[in-house]
């Protein structure tokens, strides 16, 4: 295992609240040792969200967690491909039970760190576990123990890796743009003993011989360096303030979009339950078709309506997920800008 792996394992195993502090300290130590490449790689490690941190805790807490997720996910996909209805229903029940138990365990693991786990975090954890069971690509990422953001799967059945919705990071910017301010023009005052041009007569002004005071070159250099340093500090302060404001705005947008997404997810879950109930009733009516034809027709109609509701709910959720992804990218860009500004301020 490389030194970078050791640092990453330690960072992603700790609470998100101290991630930035510990990451910057590790990067600083690497620079002090002369390993600038390692320092750069450490700096590029992304801070995990609370739900991603919980998932990393689950991976570290249970050595058999990865095998359990992979085995159940493969079973679900095999049952779907073979159209084995009873097996699919049984595995789906196991999936829901596993997700519930892992979510409860994650809450307990988070208690020693004093991390508050709200409903939105629990929903993100639930969605990530569900996505890992649906998509083998997501499963590999989740079981790596270095997850940084939540994952979601918005479809039915097994996943096509190219169709899985992920909330990854956007391209990194190379710097922070800061507003430039025009320097104020300094008005030269008349030397002592020489009348101001505004008050002197326009004609017959006496000529004075000025003697320039001796200036220490070193003192002048220090004064210019101090002025330049102060100007850089002022620019860095303004950049940091702008980054903080952008980060706050992005966080508000992200929270609003996430709330809408959560409402759509809840609607989809209710629609899925309704569809499942309708299909189960349809199966029961098929067995007694001779006696209950009327009930079978009614159940078939209910199933059709429920399926339409599911399709509509899925469409709504996909739209809201796009909005969430957009705000998450804005949030990530704001975080990187803020970190860059903070790093620049620290280096001054």
Buried (B, 14 or more C-beta within 10 A) or exposed (E): EEBBEEBBBEBBBBBBEEBBEBBBEBBBBBBEEEBEEBBEBBBEBBBBBBBBBBBBBBBBEBEEBBEBBBEBBBBBBBBBEEEEEEBBBEBBEBBEEBBEEBBEBBBEBBEEBEBEBEEBBBBBBBBBBBBBBBBBBBBEBBBBBBBBBBBBBBBEEBBEEEEBBBBEBEEEEEEBEBEEEEEEEEEEEEEEEEEEEEEEEEEEEEEEEEEEEEEEEEEEEEEEEEEEEEEBEEBBBBBBEBBBEBBEEBBEBBEEBBEBBBEBBEBBEEBBEBBBBBBEBBEEBEEEEEEBEEBBEBBBEBBEEBBEBBEEBBEBBEEBBEBBBBBBBBBBBBBBBBBBBBBBBEEE
